[in-house]
């Protein structure tokens, strides 16, 4: 990480405590966002609102985030959410989303993954047919807006982490399913700490 260690604060402690509870270690991303924990909390409150408005399951969120992170070339969120999606649906399926083949996804999930990749790679390149594909997959226009906001917010989170040098922790890499570790060959390498 390119920033100095954050100052001690109750907000930083809350981020670290949540990581220890959920992951068993403090994530480097939390160390970064501990410089302004309220920014992290507000961003994730908005992400959660977008996910709820879209009616996204954990598996669908996993598809969106892994497609977003891999398209951006963000190793950190690719590993974190590839692992999470792997727990939900298996490591091979998570790796298929990361490598863009989407083997094993439902047609609705494939539409979400395709939309995500377009939004991340070239948001000005979207076409009415791309939106129609989401409608055909069963999403309302309100849900499509919420899905797009979710992807854009995840892209913002990844961009901040990547720009400020956040690297995957050894524990994150070690805990990822083998197919996910093999698929993630982009972005910053693992932290040597």
Buried (B, 14 or more C-beta within 10 A) or exposed (E): BEEEEBEEBEBBEBBBEEBEEEBEBBBBBBBBBBBBBEEBBEBEEBBEBBBEBBBBEEBBBBBBBBBBBBBBBBBBBBBBBBBBBBBBBBBBBBBBBBBEEBEBBEEBBBBBBBBBBBBBEEEEEEEEEBBEBBEEBEBEEEBBBBBBBBBBBBBEBBEBBBEBEBBBBEBBBEBBBEBBBEBBEBBBEBBEE
